[in-house]
């Protein structure tokens, strides 16, 4: 059995996937790399097959009809043989990978964890705004801990998929299936599995290099606005996958509340920035679904000052949304 399975969903990734895969091969025989060729029409499949031929004990390839990033995760998890599971996007890469593996292996020998957390580092194409998202103020370092030992997270600290390495058995036990042809579904993968993660370990290492600036990326402003419905769908999936009040740990509830608020804010911003009547209807439907699942918490979120102001109808609300987006981008620079 491998220590770690890394799934790399690829769609028309010929121009950048090799940097990603080469950064994973450094991990050696402890690592299983599953490349998902998601119906690519360029040389992605050919490049993937070449890696599998050159590294038969490390690399496997799945060629599938286009199903989106989420279906790539589904297929990678279904085939994973590693004790732990991680997803790396084909335009991103890892640094200090052997050091990470050494620590993961040592932790696993002592009984292992449900979730191993590392930092992610924004790598902007223009070199401006590069920064690490680390969790040293919120999480105990270099030891196993539980939710009760965590501290409050800042607004920009989100346990995105880039930060998370889950125990494979936990993901299979939870049984979540990522939706096909849906952007931002990785938020659901993380949030939906946090309810089951009790034993955790945090390594203050900028492992994941998150590239920002490639044209057509799902986090680009025009794409986020155009695909606002994907944000609404994923946020609704997260809200309705478990009741906050059912989570056993107070600090676990606090973190999940924090992440839901951020996702709801992004959903409202994207829907309102699209400026269409259909977007307003879709946004209202998301709120109805959330309220039908858990009315008290849906109402608490809607009363949050940011969401209240962003939901003001007419020109006033639209102006606030545009201003809020500019401030958020300046502070976080997420695209």
C-alpha positions in Angstrom: 0.0 0.0 0.0 1.2 3.5 -0.8 1.4 6.2 1.8 -0.3 8.8 -0.4 -2.5 8.9 -3.5 -2.4 12.2 -5.4 -5.1 12.6 -8.0 -4.5 15.2 -10.8 -7.6 16.0 -12.8 -6.5 17.3 -16.2 -8.5 18.9 -19.0 -6.5 20.3 -21.9 -3.6 20.7 -19.6 -0.7 20.0 -22.1 1.0 23.3 -21.5 1.5 23.0 -17.8 0.7 19.6 -16.4 4.3 18.4 -16.6 5.5 20.9 -14.0 2.8 19.6 -11.7 3.5 15.9 -12.2 7.3 16.4 -12.0 6.8 18.0 -8.6 4.9 14.8 -7.4 7.4 12.3 -8.8 10.0 13.7 -6.4 8.0 11.9 -3.7 9.2 8.6 -4.9 7.7 5.2 -4.3 5.6 6.3 -1.3 3.4 8.1 -3.7 0.7 6.9 -6.2 -0.2 9.5 -8.9 -3.5 9.1 -10.6 -3.8 11.3 -13.7 -7.4 11.8 -14.8 -7.6 12.8 -18.5 -11.0 14.4 -18.4 -12.0 14.1 -22.1 -9.1 16.4 -23.2 -8.9 17.3 -26.9 -5.2 18.3 -26.9 -2.1 16.2 -26.0 -3.0 15.8 -22.3 -3.8 12.1 -22.6 -0.6 11.4 -24.6 1.5 13.1 -22.0 -0.2 11.3 -19.2 0.4 7.9 -20.9 4.0 8.7 -21.4 4.4 9.3 -17.6 2.6 6.0 -16.9 4.9 4.2 -19.2 8.1 5.8 -17.7 6.9 5.3 -14.1 4.7 2.2 -14.0 5.0 1.7 -10.2 4.0 5.3 -9.5 1.7 6.7 -12.2 -1.7 5.5 -13.4 -3.9 7.1 -16.0 -7.7 7.2 -16.3 -9.1 8.4 -19.6 -12.8 9.4 -19.2 -15.5 11.3 -21.0 -15.6 14.9 -19.8 -17.2 15.0 -16.4 -15.5 18.0 -14.8 -13.0 18.4 -11.9 -15.4 16.8 -9.4 -15.7 13.6 -11.5 -11.9 13.5 -11.6 -11.8 13.5 -7.8 -14.5 10.8 -7.8 -12.6 8.5 -10.1 -9.3 9.1 -8.4 -10.7 8.2 -5.0 -12.4 5.1 -6.3 -9.0 3.8 -7.5 -6.8 5.1 -4.7 -4.6 2.6 -2.8 -2.8 5.2 -0.6 -3.5 5.5 3.1 -4.0 9.2 2.5 -5.6 11.1 -0.4 -4.8 14.5 -1.9 -5.9 16.4 -5.0 -3.5 18.6 -6.9 -4.8 20.7 -9.9 -2.8 20.3 -13.1 -1.7 24.0 -13.2 -0.5 23.9 -9.6 2.5 22.1 -8.0 4.0 21.1 -4.7 7.3 22.2 -3.0 9.2 20.5 -0.2 7.1 17.4 -1.0 9.6 14.8 0.5 9.7 16.8 3.8 5.9 16.7 3.9 5.9 12.9 3.2 8.5 12.3 5.9 6.2 14.0 8.4 3.0 12.3 7.2 4.7 8.9 7.4 5.9 9.6 10.9 2.4 10.7 12.0 0.9 7.6 10.4 3.3 5.3 12.2 2.0 6.8 15.5 -1.6 6.0 14.7 -2.3 8.5 11.9 -4.9 11.3 11.6 -8.1 12.0 9.8 -6.9 15.2 8.3 -3.3 16.5 7.7 -3.2 20.3 7.1 -0.5 22.3 5.4 -0.3 25.9 4.0 -1.0 26.9 0.4 0.8 29.7 -1.4 -0.7 32.1 -3.9 1.5 32.2 -7.0 0.3 35.1 -9.2 1.2 35.1 -12.9 2.3 38.8 -12.6 4.3 38.1 -9.4 2.2 40.7 -7.4 0.4 39.7 -4.3 2.1 36.3 -3.8 1.4 35.2 -0.2 1.1 32.2 2.0 -2.2 31.2 3.7 -1.0 29.6 6.9 -2.9 28.6 10.0 -0.3 29.0 12.7 -2.5 31.4 14.7 -5.5 29.0 14.6 -4.0 25.5 14.8 -1.6 23.7 17.1 1.6 22.8 15.3 3.6 19.6 14.9 1.3 17.4 17.0 -2.0 15.6 16.8 -4.9 17.7 18.0 -8.7 17.8 18.0 -11.2 20.6 17.3 -11.4 21.6 20.9 -7.8 22.8 20.7 -8.2 25.1 17.7 -8.6 28.9 17.8 -10.6 31.3 15.7 -9.7 31.6 12.0 -9.2 34.9 10.2 -11.6 35.8 7.4 -9.0 34.8 4.8 -8.2 31.5 6.4 -10.2 28.7 4.7 -9.3 25.1 4.7 -9.4 24.8 0.9 -8.6 21.5 -0.8 -5.1 22.8 -1.3 -4.5 22.7 2.4 -6.0 19.3 3.1 -4.8 15.7 2.9 -7.5 13.3 4.2 -7.3 9.7 5.3 -8.6 7.8 2.3 -10.8 5.5 4.5 -12.6 8.6 6.0 -13.5 9.9 2.5 -14.9 6.5 1.6 -16.8 6.2 4.8 -18.4 9.6 4.3 -19.3 8.6 0.8 -19.6 12.0 -0.8 -19.8 12.1 -4.5 -18.7 15.3 -6.2 -21.1 16.7 -8.7 -20.2 16.5 -12.4 -19.6 19.5 -14.6 -19.6 21.9 -11.6 -17.0 24.5 -10.7 -15.9 25.0 -7.1 -17.1 21.5 -6.0 -13.8 21.1 -4.1 -15.3 23.3 -1.4 -17.9 20.6 -0.9 -15.3 17.9 -0.8 -13.6 19.6 2.1 -16.6 21.0 4.0 -18.6 17.8 3.7 -15.8 15.7 5.2 -14.8 18.0 8.0 -17.8 16.7 10.0 -16.0 13.3 10.3 -12.5 14.6 10.8 -11.6 14.6 14.5 -7.9 13.8 14.7 -5.8 16.4 12.9 -2.2 17.5 12.4 -0.9 20.8 11.2 2.5 21.3 9.5 3.4 24.9 9.0 4.8 24.3 5.5 4.0 26.2 2.2 3.5 22.9 0.4 0.9 23.7 -2.2 1.6 26.4 -4.8 -1.7 27.7 -6.1 -1.2 29.4 -9.5 -3.4 32.4 -10.2 -3.6 34.1 -13.5 -4.2 31.5 -16.2 -6.8 32.7 -18.7 -10.1 30.8 -18.2 -9.4 29.7 -14.6 -12.5 29.1 -12.5 -11.4 31.8 -10.0 -11.0 34.6 -12.6 -13.6 37.3 -12.0 -15.4 37.0 -15.3 -15.6 33.2 -14.9 -16.9 33.4 -11.3 -19.6 35.8 -12.4 -20.6 33.9 -15.4 -20.8 30.7 -13.4 -22.5 32.1 -10.4 -25.0 29.2 -10.5 -22.1 26.8 -9.7 -21.3 28.8 -6.6 -24.9 28.7 -5.5 -25.2 25.0 -6.1 -22.0 24.1 -4.1 -22.9 26.5 -1.2 -26.3 24.9 -1.0 -24.7 21.4 -1.0 -22.5 22.4 1.9 -25.2 24.1 3.9 -27.5 21.0 3.5 -25.0 18.2 4.1 -25.2 18.5 7.9 -26.8 20.6 10.6 -24.4 22.9 12.3 -26.0 22.1 15.7 -25.3 18.4 15.2 -21.6 18.8 15.1 -20.1 17.5 18.3 -17.4 20.1 19.0 -18.0 23.8 19.7 -14.9 24.8 17.8 -15.8 22.6 14.9 -19.2 24.4 14.7 -17.4 27.7 14.8 -15.1 26.8 11.9 -17.9 25.4 9.8 -20.0 28.5 10.5 -17.0 30.7 9.4 -16.6 28.7 6.1 -20.3 28.8 5.4 -20.4 32.5 5.9 -17.6 33.0 3.4 -19.2 30.7 0.8 -22.6 32.4 1.2 -21.0 35.9 0.8 -19.1 34.8 -2.4 -22.3 33.3 -3.7 -24.3 36.5 -3.1 -21.5 38.6 -4.6 -21.2 36.5 -7.8 -25.0 36.3 -8.3 -25.5 40.0 -7.9 -22.5 40.9 -10.0 -24.0 39.0 -12.9 -26.7 41.6 -12.8 -29.5 39.4 -14.3 -33.0 38.7 -13.2 -32.3 35.0 -13.5 -29.4 35.3 -11.0 -31.7 37.0 -8.5 -34.2 34.2 -8.9 -31.5 31.6 -8.5 -30.2 33.3 -5.4 -33.6 33.4 -3.8 -34.0 29.7 -4.6 -30.7 28.9 -2.8 -31.9 30.8 0.3 -35.2 28.9 0.2 -33.4 25.6 0.0 -31.2 26.5 2.9 -34.1 27.7 5.0 -36.1 24.5 4.3 -33.1 22.5 5.6 -32.3 24.6 8.7 -34.4 27.8 9.1 -32.7 29.1 12.3 -29.2 29.0 10.8 -30.3 30.3 7.4 -31.9 33.3 9.1 -28.9 33.9 11.3 -26.6 34.0 8.2 -29.0 36.3 6.3 -28.9 38.7 9.2 -25.1 39.1 9.0 -24.4 42.7 8.1 -22.3 41.9 5.0 -25.0 39.6 3.6 -27.8 42.1 4.5 -26.1 44.9 2.7 -25.1 42.8 -0.3 -28.7 41.7 -0.6 -30.2 45.2 -0.8 -32.2 45.5 -4.0 -31.6 48.1 -6.7 -28.7 50.4 -7.4 -27.7 50.8 -3.8 -27.2 47.1 -3.2 -25.4 46.7 -6.5 -23.0 49.5 -5.7 -22.2 47.9 -2.3 -21.5 44.6 -4.0 -19.1 46.1 -6.4 -17.3 48.0 -3.6 -17.2 44.9 -1.4 -15.7 42.8 -4.3 -13.0 45.4 -4.8 -12.1 45.4 -1.1 -12.1 41.6 -0.9 -9.9 41.4 -3.9 -7.4 43.9 -2.5 -7.2 42.1 0.8 -7.1 38.5 -0.4 -6.4 38.8 -4.1 -8.0 35.5 -4.8 -7.9 35.9 -8.6 
